[in-house]
Amino acid sequence: MNLSKLFELQENLDEHIKEKHNLYGQSLLSKKILALQVELAELANETRCFKFWSDKKPSNKEVILEEYVDCLHFILTLGLEKGFTDVQLDNKEPIQYDVTSQFLNLYIDINDFVTCSSRDQYITLFEDFITLGKMLSFMPSEIEEAYYKKNDVNHKRQVEGY
């Protein structure tokens, strides 16, 4: 994935939102973190990975991918907020957790980032998020393309008064 391009597009969207809603000078970190937690829960809900009581199948791949890139928007905006846009992610093979455990791991990562918003904590969060994408069978090119599409939708929503 071209992270520098993704950060650039996210920065443009963030600036559009700040300007439209007059958010300059306000700290949005806690709101962005909570938004990421909510989006991560929506993603988990679409995968249905934790719904041991249900026979219903997960949502289709496109729906799950859209929820995944919603999370990616907030991970990128956290990096922008903290100035961590030059990160290098390790392309390691996923640890063999099940998907439910990986979601829980990401919540721990988010809480760790709240406690200590360091570059290392951010990289761990981002790498574990990429690992989740691999576990969900998303190719980097699919993620990137879906991000571009959703970023366009998010810009249009701002113009249309979302």
C-alpha positions as CSV (number, residue, x, y, z in Angstrom):
1,M,0.0,0.0,0.0
2,N,1.1,3.5,-0.7
3,L,0.9,4.9,2.8
4,S,2.2,8.3,1.9
5,K,-0.7,8.7,-0.7
6,L,-3.2,7.4,1.9
7,F,-2.0,9.9,4.5
8,E,-2.2,12.7,1.9
9,L,-5.7,11.9,0.9
10,Q,-6.7,11.6,4.6
11,E,-5.1,14.9,5.4
12,N,-7.2,16.5,2.6
13,L,-10.4,15.1,4.0
14,D,-9.4,16.1,7.5
15,E,-8.8,19.7,6.4
16,H,-12.1,19.8,4.5
17,I,-13.9,18.6,7.7
18,K,-12.0,21.1,9.9
19,E,-12.8,24.0,7.6
20,K,-16.5,23.0,7.1
21,H,-17.1,22.5,10.8
22,N,-14.8,25.2,12.1
23,L,-12.7,22.8,14.2
24,Y,-9.4,24.6,14.0
25,G,-7.6,24.7,17.4
26,Q,-9.7,22.0,18.9
27,S,-8.2,18.7,20.1
28,L,-10.1,15.9,18.3
29,L,-7.9,13.0,19.5
30,S,-10.4,11.5,21.9
31,K,-13.2,11.7,19.4
32,K,-11.1,10.1,16.7
33,I,-10.1,7.3,19.1
34,L,-13.8,6.7,20.0
35,A,-14.7,6.8,16.3
36,L,-12.1,4.1,15.6
37,Q,-13.5,1.9,18.4
38,V,-17.0,2.3,17.1
39,E,-16.0,1.6,13.5
40,L,-14.0,-1.5,14.7
41,A,-17.1,-2.8,16.4
42,E,-19.1,-2.2,13.2
43,L,-16.5,-4.2,11.3
44,A,-16.6,-7.0,13.9
45,N,-20.4,-7.0,13.6
46,E,-20.3,-7.5,9.8
47,T,-17.8,-10.4,10.1
48,R,-20.0,-12.0,12.8
49,C,-16.9,-13.7,14.1
50,F,-18.0,-13.6,17.7
51,K,-21.7,-14.6,17.2
52,F,-21.4,-18.2,18.3
53,W,-25.1,-18.3,18.9
54,S,-26.1,-17.5,15.4
55,D,-26.3,-19.5,12.1
56,K,-26.3,-16.3,10.0
57,K,-23.3,-15.9,7.7
58,P,-21.0,-12.9,7.6
59,S,-21.9,-10.0,5.4
60,N,-20.5,-10.1,1.9
61,K,-16.8,-9.3,1.3
62,E,-17.6,-5.8,-0.1
63,V,-19.5,-4.7,3.0
64,I,-16.8,-6.0,5.3
65,L,-14.1,-4.3,3.2
66,E,-16.0,-1.0,3.4
67,E,-16.2,-1.3,7.2
68,Y,-12.5,-2.1,7.2
69,V,-11.6,1.0,5.3
70,D,-13.8,3.1,7.6
71,C,-11.4,2.0,10.3
72,L,-8.4,2.7,8.1
73,H,-9.6,6.3,7.8
74,F,-9.5,6.8,11.5
75,I,-6.2,5.0,11.9
76,L,-4.7,7.4,9.3
77,T,-6.3,10.4,10.9
78,L,-4.8,9.4,14.3
79,G,-1.4,9.3,12.6
80,L,-1.9,12.7,11.2
81,E,-3.0,14.1,14.5
82,K,0.2,12.8,16.2
83,G,2.5,13.5,13.3
84,F,3.2,9.8,12.6
85,T,2.9,9.9,8.8
86,D,6.4,8.6,8.0
87,V,5.9,5.2,9.6
88,Q,7.3,2.1,8.1
89,L,5.2,-1.0,8.7
90,D,6.6,-4.5,9.1
91,N,5.1,-6.8,6.5
92,K,5.2,-9.8,8.9
93,E,3.1,-12.9,8.6
94,P,0.1,-12.8,10.9
95,I,0.3,-14.6,14.2
96,Q,-2.2,-17.4,14.2
97,Y,-4.9,-15.8,16.3
98,D,-8.5,-16.3,15.3
99,V,-10.3,-13.2,14.0
100,T,-12.2,-12.6,17.3
101,S,-8.9,-12.6,19.2
102,Q,-7.4,-10.2,16.7
103,F,-10.3,-7.8,17.2
104,L,-9.7,-8.0,21.0
105,N,-6.0,-7.4,20.4
106,L,-6.8,-4.3,18.4
107,Y,-8.9,-2.9,21.3
108,I,-5.9,-3.5,23.6
109,D,-3.7,-1.6,21.0
110,I,-6.2,1.3,21.0
111,N,-6.2,1.4,24.8
112,D,-2.4,1.3,24.9
113,F,-2.4,4.2,22.4
114,V,-4.7,6.2,24.6
115,T,-2.4,5.6,27.6
116,C,0.8,6.3,25.6
117,S,0.3,7.9,22.2
118,S,3.8,7.1,21.1
119,R,5.0,6.3,17.6
120,D,5.7,2.7,18.7
121,Q,2.2,2.2,20.0
122,Y,0.8,3.7,16.8
123,I,2.9,1.4,14.6
124,T,1.7,-1.6,16.7
125,L,-1.9,-0.6,16.2
126,F,-1.4,-0.1,12.5
127,E,0.4,-3.3,12.0
128,D,-2.1,-5.3,13.9
129,F,-4.9,-3.6,11.8
130,I,-3.1,-4.7,8.6
131,T,-2.8,-8.2,10.1
132,L,-6.6,-8.2,10.6
133,G,-7.0,-7.3,6.9
134,K,-4.8,-10.2,5.9
135,M,-6.9,-12.5,8.2
136,L,-10.0,-11.2,6.4
137,S,-8.3,-12.2,3.1
138,F,-8.0,-8.6,1.8
139,M,-5.2,-7.9,-0.6
140,P,-3.3,-4.6,-0.1
141,S,-4.5,-3.4,-3.6
142,E,-8.1,-4.1,-2.6
143,I,-7.8,-2.2,0.6
144,E,-6.2,0.8,-1.2
145,E,-8.8,0.9,-4.0
146,A,-11.7,0.6,-1.4
147,Y,-10.1,3.4,0.6
148,Y,-10.0,5.7,-2.5
149,K,-13.6,5.0,-3.2
150,K,-14.7,5.6,0.4
151,N,-12.6,8.7,0.6
152,D,-14.5,10.1,-2.4
153,V,-17.8,9.2,-0.8
154,N,-16.7,11.0,2.5
155,H,-15.7,14.1,0.5
156,K,-19.1,14.1,-1.2
157,R,-20.9,13.6,2.1
158,Q,-19.2,16.7,3.5
159,V,-20.3,18.8,0.5
160,E,-23.9,17.4,0.7
161,G,-24.2,18.1,4.5
162,Y,-23.7,14.6,5.9
